Amino acid sequence: MSISRRDFLTQTGKIAAAYPAMLALGMLKESPAHAFDLKGSGKGKHIVILGAGLAGLTSAYELSKLGYQCTILEARNRAGGRCWSIRKGAEQHETDIPTQTATFDEGQYFNAGPSRIPHHHELTLHYCRELNVPIQVYNNVNEATYYFSEGKGPLSNKKVRAREIHNDMRGYTTELLAKAIDQQSLDTALTKEDTQKILEYLRAEGGLDIDKLYKASDRRGYIESPGAGDKPGKIADPHKLADIISSGLADPDFYNVAEYTYELQMTMFQAIGGMDKIAQALSQKVQNIHFNCEVTAIYNQEQGVKITYKEKGAEKELLADLCICTLPLPVLSNVQHNFSSDVSRAIDYIPYIATGKIGLQFKRRFWEEDEQIYGGITHTNNELTQIFYPSYDYLGKKGILLGYYNFNDKARHTGNLTHQQREQLALEKGSLIHPQYKQEFEKSFSVSWHKTKYSMGGWGLYTSATRQTLYKSLLQPDKQVYFAGEHTTYLNAWMAGAFESARRTVADLHGRTTEQHIPKTTPL
C-alpha cells in the first residue's frame, strides 16, 4: 500500500505531538542522558568531602544515593564555591581590603562566577533537568555590541559596532583571497569548476560584488533604519582596512569572534534567577553540610583519614574511611598534609588565573532603550576587557551590567584597588563607551577571585607539559584521599568540569569500596 508524502508527514506529525503525552502517561520510557547507574552499596562507609562547591555537592549527592554516609566541611557560610550569584546582602571577603556587602535592589543580581552553559555540556544540563533548575537562553553573541580601542588610530577612542568590524574584516580578507585565487596566484590543485565554487563561497561569505570587491551592505547595520513610505534606509561606508588595523581593532588579543569558539558557540544557557540556583538545588538534596569549618590538615592514616578543622575558633577532628578533596589548589597548598611528593608538587605548582568582575546597577536599562543591545559582550583593550549585558529581564526598569570581566595583569591591577576605586575605574572607562553611566549609575559590587579567601584564583591553568606531569598526579587517589574539581579535568573554568570530576571520582571510589566487599570463594 502506497502513501503520499503529505499523508506521511501528517501522520508522523500526529505521533510527534503525542510523544510528550505518552511519556507523561508512562506509555513510553525515556532514556535520560548521563544516567549514573552504579551497582553495589556503600552502606557502612563514611566519606568526608572537603568543600561544598559543585564538585563536593555532586559527589555527596551521588554517593548518598549509593548509601554512603557523607560529611561535607565548607569554610564559607554558603554552598556553591565559585558558583555564586551576587544579590542583596551578599558579602565579599578579600585578603587585604574590608568586607563588602551588596546593596542591590531586591530581584537584581549578577553571576560573579560561572555565567554560561554551552549546549554541548550535557552533564551540566542533565543536572539542571534532574534537579528541576529552569534555564533560559544566554545571548553570548550579539553583533549590536561594541569594540572600543583606546589608542591613536583613526577608529581609536570610538565605539564601533561589532557587526561593522566583523563584516568589514571578512569582506576585505575574502576580497584579497578571491582575487588571489582568480588570478591563479595560489598554488592550488583546484579545477576550474572547483575554483568557481570557492569564489562563489567567498563572495557570499565576504559580501563581495560581481567583481569580487568588498562593498558595504546591510550586514553592517544602518545609520538610518528602513521604515514605512519612502524610507529605504541608509548604509554607511565600510571602515578602511588600514584604519581597522592601525586602531588595534584587528589585534589577535582583542578582535573576538565568539561564535567560532567551540565552548562559546550558541546556543548557550543560564539558570533562571542566577547560576547558584544549581548549587542551591544540590545542597537541598544533600545532608550533613557543616559551614564555617576551615580545614587545617589532611592526614592519611593506616586505616582511614583524619581531618582537622577550625569551627568557631575551636580545633576539631573528624575521622572517615575515605576523603574527597575539592579544595582549590592555592587553598590546599596552605593545608597541612602527608601526601606523596608528586601530589604535593602538583598542589604547590599548578597556578590559577587572576580574574575579576564588577556588577554595576543602573536606574534604567539604557543599553536596551538607547542602543538596542540585548545581551552579548562589548570588548575593550583597556582594564575593563569585557562588558557583559544581562540576558534576562529584558525591557525591565533596572538592570545590572557586568562592568568589567578581566584577567591576568589587568585583573591583578584592578584587584589591588579598593572596592570604591574599582567602581570609579569601571565608571570612568565605561563612560567612554556609554556616557549614560554617570547619570544612571546606582550601586556596585566587585569580586577579585585571586584575592578571595577559600578560592585564591579563578580556575586552574595548565600547559601541555604540566598536563603530562603535575595534572596526572591528581587523577589518582593518594591512599585514602581522592581529588575532584575543575582542576582535575580538561574543562577548566566550566561548571561541567566540577560535574565531570565528581562523577569520575565517585565511580573510582565506589569501585574501590565494592571490590573490597566481593566475597572470596575457597577453591574446592
N, C-alpha and C positions, 0 to 999 in steps of 0.2 A: 504494500500500500504506500503510495507516494504522499508527501505532504509539502505544501508550498513553504517557501522561506517566511512569508508573512505569518502563516499559521504556526510554524515552528517557533518564531520569535514571540508570538502571542502566548503560546503555552509555556515556554521557558520563563517568560516574564511573570506569569502567574505563580510558578514554582518559586522564583526568586523572591517575590513579595511574601509568599507564605513561609519562607525559610525561618525568619526570626520567630514567628509564632510557633512553628513546630519545635524549635529549640526550647522556647519558654514552656511548652507543654510537656517537655521531656520525650517527645517523639523521635528526636534525633540527639545524638551525643556529640558534643563539640569537643574537639581535641585541642585543649589550651596550649598555646606556645609556652615553652620553657617550664612545663610542669616538673616539679622536683620530687621524684618518686623513689626515695631511698628505702631500702629494706632493712629490717632489723630494729632493735630498740636500744635507746641509750639510757633506759631507766637504771637508776642507781649511780650514775656518773654525774659529778659536779664539775661544771665548766665555768671558769671565771673569764669574763670578757672585759678588756680594758678599752674604754671609750665607747660612748653612746652616739657616735656618728652613724652614717648609713651602713657602713660595713659591720660595726658592732651590733647595731639593732637587727640587721638582716641575719647575722649569724645566730643571735639569740632566738629570733623568730623561727628560723628553720630548725634549729636544734631542739627547741621546745616542742615542736610538732613530733619529734622523734622520741620524746620522753626524757630528755636530759634536764637536769636542774641547772639553771643558768643564773649567774650573778653578774651584773654589769656595774662597773665602777666608772663614774664620769666626774671629771674635775669641775666642769661647769655646773650651773644651776638649771640647765636645759639640755634636751636631747637635740641631735642633728649635726653637731660639729660645725663644719664649714657650710653645711646646707642650712642657711639662716636667712630669713626674711625680716627686714627691719620694719617694725611697726611702733606705734606709740608705746613708750615705756621700755623699749629695748636698751640694754646697757652695753657699752663697749669698753673693755679693759685692755689698755695697751701698756707697754713696758715702761715708758718714761713720760707719759702725759696723763693728766687727770681723767677719770672716768667720764664718759659722755653718756647722756640719756636722751633717747629720741623723743621729740615733742611733736611728731607729725600728727595731723588730724586723724580722727578715727576713720578707718577704712583705707587710709593711704599707706603704701608700703613700697619697698624695693628689695630685690634679692641681692644681698651682699656677697653671697657665694654663687653657686651654680644657678643659671637662669634659663638654660635651654636644654631641650631633649631632642636629639636628632631622631628622625623617623626610623632609622635602622638600629637604634639602641633598643632592641626588642625586649631585653630583660627589664630595663627601666620601665618601659610601657607595660610589661607584664605585671610588675608590682603595682603600678598605678591602677591597673584593672582589678587585680586581686584584692587590693586594699580599698577599692572604691574611692580613689582620688580622682576627681574630674579634671580633665585637661582641656586646653584650648590652643589654637594655633598661635605660635610665636612668629612674628614677622621679622625675620632676621635680615632679609634682603629688601631694600627699599630704594629705588632709583631716585626718589624725591629728596633724599638726604644730601649732605654736602661733603665736599672735600675743602679743607681750609689749610693752606700752607703759608706759614709766616716766612718771609724772605724778601728778595729784591727782584723777583721775576715779574713779567707783565701781568701774570694772574695771581701773584702772591698777595696775601692780605685781603683776598676777596673770597666770599663763599661761592663755590661753584657746584651746581647740582651734580650728583654722581652720574646721572644719565648723560650729561653733556660730556664729561670726561671719558666715560666708558665707550660711548659711541664714537667720539672723535678719535680715540686711540685705536679702536677696532677699525674704523674707516681708513685712517692713514696707513696702518700696518698692512691691512689687506690690500689696499691700493698698491703699495710697494711690492707685495708678493705677487699680486695678479700681473703687474707689469713685467716682473722678472720672469714669470712662467710664460707669459705671452711672447716675450722676446727670446724664449728658449735660453735664458741666461742661467737657468739652473740645470745642473747635470742630472736629469731625471730619466727614468725609463718609461715615461708615460706615452701612450699612444695619442694620436690626435684627438680621438674621441674622449679619452681619459682627461686630457688637458682641458678640453671644453667643459667637462663636468666639474673639474676642480675650479675653473674660472667662474662658472655659474654659482658654485657654492660660495666662493669668496665674494662675489658681487652681493649675494644675499646676506652673508654674514656681516660684511662691512657697510652695506648700504651704498654700493658703488653704482654709478650710472653706466650707460651702454659703452662709454669709452673707458671704463674702469677707473674713473676718477671719483674721489670721495666728495659728496655734496651733503650738506645738512638736510635732515629730514625730520619728520615729526617724532622720530625715536628720541631726539634730544629734548622734546618738550616744546612748548610755545612761549613766546614773550607776550603774545596776545592770544587768548584762548578762542577757539572757534565757537560760534553760537548761532542764534536764530537770525534769519534775514541775511543781509549782506555782510556776514562775519565769517570768512573762511579761516581765520586765524593767521598768525604771523610767526614765522620760524626765524630764529636768529642765525647768523652766520656761524660756522664752526670756529672753535678756538684754533689758532695756528699750532701745528705740531711743535714747532720750536718754542712757542710760548709755554705750552704744557710742560715740556721737558725742562726748560730753564727755570720754571717756577716750582719745580720739585714735585709736580703732581703725578709724575710717572716713576718716581723713585720706588725701588722694589720694596722698601720697608714702609711705604706709605700708600701707594696705589693698591687698592683692595678690590678683588672680585670674589666676594664670599661664596657666590653660588658655584664656583669652581672647586672649592674645598670640600672634600668628602664629608667631613664632620659637620660642615655648616650648610650643606645643601638642603633646600626646602624639600619636604615640609618639616618644620620644627615645631615643638610643642612646649608648653609650660603648664604647671599645676595652677588651677584657678585659685586665686587668693594668696599665692605665694608658694615658692618651691618647698618651703619647710612643712607644708601640708603633708608631704610624703613622709618626712621624718615623724611628724606628729601621729600619722596613721599607724606607722610601725610601732612607735612607743606605746600606743594604746593596746597593741597586741602582745606586748612583752611585759612580763612582771619582773620584780626584783631589780629595778634600776636604782642605784644609790648615787645621788647627786652630791656635789661639793666634796668629792672624795679624790684627792690628788695622789696618784701613785708615786711612791718614792723608791721602791725597789721591787725587782722581779728575780726570784731565785728558783732555779731548777733544783729539786731535791731528788734523792734516790728513788723515792716514790712520790709523785705529785709535784706540785709547785706551791711556793709561798709568795704571797703579795703583801707588801707593807704599804700603807697609805695614810694620809692625814685627813681626818674628818673633824671639823670644828676645832682645830688645833691639837687634837689628840692623835697620837700614833697608834695605828691598829694593824692587825694582821688578818689575812684570810688564806686558808688552805683549800686547795682544789685538786682534782685529778689532772686536769689539763687547763691550758690558758690559750685564749686567742687575743693577741695584742694588736690593736688597730691604731695605736697612738702614732701621730705624725713623727717622722724620724727625727726632726730637730728637737722635739719634745722628749722622745725616747732617749736621745743622746744624753740627757741630764738625769736619767733614772738609773740608779744602781742596778747591776745585774751580773750574772755569771755566765753569759752567753759565750759561745765559741769565738775565736779570734776573727773568723770570716764574717760572722754576723755582726760582731761589734764594729768591725771596719766598715761594713755597709751602712750601719746606723750613723756612724760619725761622718762619713764622707759623701753620702748622696745629698746633693743640695736641693733646696726648694726655691721656687721662684718668688721674687719680691713682687707683690701686686697690691693694688688698692682701688677702692671705689668710693664715690661720694654720691649720695642721693640729695637732690635739690627739690623741695616742694615749692610750687608756684600757685598763685591765686587763680590763674586760668591756663588752659592748655593752648597757649599762643602758637606752639609749633603746629597744632592742628588748625586752629582758627585762622592764623595769618599766613601759614606757609604750606598747608596741606601735607604735613608729614604725619603719617600714622604708622608708628613702629619704625624699626630699622636703626641704622647707625651712621652718625657723621664721623668722618676720620680727619684727624689733625696731625701735624708734625710737631706740635708743642707738648707741654706736660700733660694735657688732657688725654691725648692719644685717641680716645673714642668718647663720643656722647651717645648714649642709648636712649631712644624714645620708647615709652611704655606701649606694650602690645595688649593692653587691657583698658577697660573703662573708656573706650573711645567716645568722644562727644561729652564726656563728663565735665564738671565745673572746674575741678582742680586736678593736679597730677604731679607725679614725681619723675623728673628726668634723672638719669644716671649722668652726673655732671662730668665725671671722668672715670675711665677704666684703663689704668696704665700698668706698666710692667718694668722690671729691671731698674735701670738707673733713674728713669722718670718716677717710678713708684718709690724708690728709696728717697728721692728728693722730696716728694710730697709727704712721704711718711715721716720725715724729720721735722715737719711743720706741726704746729698745734692744730687742733680741730678748727679754730677760728681762722687761722692762716690758710688752711686748706680750702675753707669756704671762700675766702677772699680771692684765692688763686682761681678757683673754679668760676667764680662770678666775673672776674677780670678777663680771663681768657675766653670764657663762654660768651661774654658780651660782644666780642669781636665778630661772632657768628650770629648771635641772637641779641640784638640791642634791647629786646624786651626784658631781658634778665633782671636788670636793676629795678625796674618798676614793678615787676610781677613776683619777685622772689619773696619767700616767707621763711623757710627753715631748711636746715641741712643736717646730715649725719654722715660721718666718714669712717671708713674701716681700712686700715693698713694691715693686711693679713700677716706679713712677715714680722710685725711687731705685736701681734695679738697673742696673748697668753693662751697656751694649750693648743696653738696652731703653728705659729712661728714660720709661716710661709703659705703660699697658695697651693702648690702641688709639687710632687717630686719631678726632678729633671734628670734625664739620662742621656748619655752618649752611646754610640754603637759599642764602644769599648766597655763602658760600665754595665751595659746590658749583659755582656758575656761574663762579667765577674761579680761585681757588687750585687746586681739585681738578682742573680741566680741564688745567692746566699740566703735571700729572704723567702724563697719559694718552698723551702723545706723546713720542717719544724726543727727547732733547737731543743732536742729532748722533749720536754712536755709543753713547750711554748710554740704556738703557731702564729704566723704573721698574716694580717689581712689589711686591706685598704687600697686606694687607687695606686699607691706606690708599688704594689705587687702585681701590677697589670701593665698592659700596653695602652690602657685607656686613661692615662693621667689627665687630671683636671676635669674628668667627667663623672657624674654620679654612677654611670654604668660601670666604671672601674671599681667603685665600692661594692656594687651588687655582684659583679662577676667574681671579685675576690672572695666575698663572703660565701658564695656558692661553692667555689673551689675548695676553700678551707674547710667548710662543713663536710663536704664529701670526703676529703682526706682524713679528717678527724674521725668521722663516723666509720670509715673503712677500717681504721686502726682499732677502734674500740670493739667493733663487732667481730673482727678477726680474732681478737683475744678471747672471745666468748664461744668460738666454734668448738664444740665438744670433740675431744680426741678419742679416736677409736683404738682399741687394743687388737693388735694382729692376732689372728687365730693360729 
